[in-house]
Amino acid sequence: PHATQGKHAATVTHPLPAAFSDLLPHFLLEPDDVYIVKNKPVTLTCRSTPATQIYFKCNSEWVHQDQHLIERDVDPATGLPVMQVKIDISRQQVEKIFGLEDYWCQCVAWSTTGTQKSQKAYVRIAYLRKNFEEEPLGKEVALDQEVLLRCHPPEGVPAAEVEWQRNEGLIDPKTDPNFFITVDHNLIIKQARLADTGNYTCVAKNIVARRKSSSATVIVYVNGGWSTWATWSACSAICGRGWQKRSRSCTNPTPLNGGTSCESQSVQKSACTATCPVDGGWSEWSKWSPCGADCTMWRSRECTQPTPSTSGKDCQGLDLQSLNCTSEQCPQSKYHHLSASGAEDVALYVGIVAVALCLTLLLIVLVLVYRRKKEGLDADVADSSILTTGFQPMGIKPTKPENSHLLTIQPDLTTTTTSYQGTLRSRHEVAGKFSMSNGPLLEPLPNGSHTLHNGKLPSDPNDFMNRLSSQTYFKTLPRDNINTSYGTFNFLGGRLTLPNTGISLLIPPEAIPRGKIYEIYLTIQKKEDMRLPLAGCQTLLSPVVSCGPPGVVLTRPVILTMDHCSDACLENWAIRLKKQSYEGTWEDVLQLGEEVFSEPYYCQLEAETCRVFTEQLGRFALVGESLSMAAAKRLKLLLFAPAYCSTLEYNIRIYCMDDTQDLLKEVMQMERQMGGRLIDEPHVLLFKDSYHNLRLSIHDMPQAHWRSKLLTGYQEIPFYHIWSGSQQTLHCTFTLERQSLSTCDLTCTLCVWQVEGEGQSFTLDFNISKVTETTCSMIYHAFQIPYLIRQKICSSLDTPCPNGADWRLLAQRLKLDRHMSFFASKASPTSVILDLWETQHFHSGNLNQLAAVMAEIGKQEAMIFLVSDGEC
């Protein structure tokens, strides 16, 4: 080092003060350990006083003077010289000896007295491997169980620090003591909570990089537990032997996240004996009393043989009798005179009261006659009172004589007419309205009219619609009457129908509270106006239907019927019922297959129809989310052509739309306005969620007479346009050209298929000058179970019977037994069964069908309505 020192030493320009000439150098700053990140060099710094020279030595070799950056200064406090030296270390320098030993550097400072060495500073290349040595694994754990998630971070220099995340959020054990991170980086959840369900990720980081492990899903499940037993119900029998039950629910706690459900029974039954009611009986009359001063004598009896008990009837009749005495027995004749005078006064008063009552009754009759003449029942209105008034044996004769009792119940007109606001037709008018066969009770309604029962149209329909659409919530209501039905209803209920759309609203009896009268509407919304938020694989499966007004109080669910276009295979779908809130947002109110019977909604999905039980009116739509590419929607394919063609060009339009009746009606009306005619029967095509477009092409045309003006071999409709369900009139137009105007016969084959999927071919052969439209309309009939008959059925079948001849057997006979749990949750299961059956058979039902089912239940000679509860 002396040679190097003589050659490269930096000499001091100013001599040291004499008092400090014997001082050894000491370091103000020594080099520290550093890491090289990627290819960026690092700098080592050394500072000493008093110093005449400073040099770095790395791995026992002196660093060349040219690589030193030297700065000189004087300490103002001591006047001593201060010297600072820096050197840069590159990645290449360290890599030369990497693996042999650690790369280190230290600085050596000289003064006039001697030398001093600094501490060693190690220079290392920083890195962090990609792969974790151990990653956390997902687990399913019970509530309050301890959870251990292991994590061994990747190898790195410097060693990686570890943190944990749950659902991308940082876990801080300081703020949540339920978490604990061990020294070896494992995460412990001391007592698993429901909120701890989530995706856990181990994150390793140092100065070079940040690595994330794969996520581990932790599911905290809750096994179900029974609640305490409810109190026993009242004995089912009013008198004698019956049964009572009590229930418990699997809600203590409710099973969650795949936890096991409760085992054993949720309902217990026990036999019970109800004390029979005892009607009262009179004792013998007592002896007559002596003749009193008022010339009368008395005798009495008591209701004590037996005394009425357990809700038994009291004795009927007088418990006290009086009798005039003879003049010989009467103490004073004047009392006899007074008694006679009093009797005459009583007779006078009775006569006056009788005359007043007669006058009052006459006045009431006159008012009713006046109102009856003034108000006429609309031609499109039929209420339950009309049905029951005209429902006599001469109206409909059953095919089976044993069912005659079903149809000869005398209607209770007092309960039917007192709360109804409107007038009634006379008996002979009604008789002419009913069919005399076993068919529907009403004649077919004209297409486009409003079908109402138990209600009447407002006097001014336009005024009714204006009032609805002026409210904030109803701004999107259509103003036309074609897509809207409306009427006034009371406790008798009824039905609103939009003809040829498959959409109807059944309002069962007692759904509207007695004493209330509601104006109710039913309408279709245009899908493009609704802008229903659909994400991912979701699609609109039904029309958007509004019924209202929202907020009315209903004591029973109404049934909204509308078409859907899914393949009805719930294994491939997650189907949700959506309802629009007052704020305009759409909310999920029900998922099919996961119904909770305590909620105000229930949905029955049939092959092409959806029936929604709801206790709240509003705007509804059915939205499906496909769970696999096997999920399919039903498309309706409609082929239209001009009714008249006077040019060489001839257009064929093929509509590909959701298979619901409301869209069919809309396209038919639109084409009729355009002069188009349906040239083939509608066809159904299953369109799968395979992300493939729909292709259409025309083949096999006679080339000598026709040619296609389409430049390509086929046309396509994009997958998402069809799958979303929000575009109503998707179609393709094929423009054909004939060689001359005399060519009128056209034969061709139309192919419609989904790429790499199913398809259909249609052979067309027709004369374009004689196109006749294929009709698709339906004739609607009105059927409704009369109110009194419905009451009789419910009172007979609601009470469970030991032999099973109750509402459960009725559901089986009507093929509705898959909804048993839903029916059982209602106060009157029979009424809900009848509502659903009536809705399903609105166009084809009649009372003979119902009578035949009642005969199958097992009641003797189908006299179900005459059997008392005791016999059950």
HUBELDA-V435917 format. One line per field, one symbol per residue. ss: DSSP state (H for helix, E for strand, - for the rest). burial: 1 if it has 9 or more other C-alpha atoms within 8 Angstrom, else 0. A space follows every 50 residues. Layout:
ss=???
burial=???
//
This chain:
ss=-HHHHHHH---------HHH-----EEEE----EEEE----EEEEEEEE- --EEEEEE--EE--HHH-EEEEEE------EEEEEEEEE-HHHHHH---- --EEEEEEEE----EEE---EEEEEEEE-----E----EEEE----EEE- -E---EE---EEEEEE--EE--------EEE-----EEE----HHH-EEE EEEEE----EEE---EEEEEEE-----------------EEEEEEEE--- E--E-E----------EEEEEEEE---E-----------------EEEEE --------E----------EEEEE--------HHHHHHHHHHHHHHHHHH HHHHHHHHHHHHHHHHHHHHHHHH------EE-HHHHHH----------- HHHHHHH-----HHHHH---------HHHHHHH----------------E EEE-EE----HHHHHHHHHH-HHH---------EEEEEE----EEEEE-- --EEEEE----E-----EEEEEEEE-HHHH-------EEE-E-EEEEE-- ---E---EEEEEEE-E---HHHEEEEEEEE-----EEEEEE--------- EEEEE---EEEEEE---EEEEEEEEE-----EEEEEEEEEEE------EE EEEEEEEE--HHHHHHHHHHHHHH-EEE----EEEEEE-----EEEEEE- -----EEE------EEE-HHHHHH------EEEEEEEE------EEEEEE EEEE----EEEEEEEEEHHH----------------HHHHHHHHHHH--- ------HHHHHHH---HHHHHHHH----HHHHHHHHHHHH------HHHH HHHHHH---HHH-HHH------
burial=00000000000000000000101110100110011110001101111111 11111111000010000100000010000111111111111001001100 01111111111110110101111111110001101110001110111011 11111111010111110000101000001110001111111110011111 11111101000010111111111111100000001010111111111101 11111100101100000000011100111111100000001111111111 10110111100101100000000010000100001100100000000000 00000000000000000000110001100111111111111100111100 00111111000010010010001100000110011001111110100001 11111110000001110110000100110000111111111111111111 11111111111110001111111110100000000001111111111110 01011111111111111000011111111100000101111100101001 11101001111111111111111111101011111111111110000101 11111111111111101000110011111100011111100111111100 11001110000001101110111111111111011111101000011111 11111001100001011100100100000011100111110111011111 00001111111111011001001010011111111111101111110100 1111111010011110100000
//
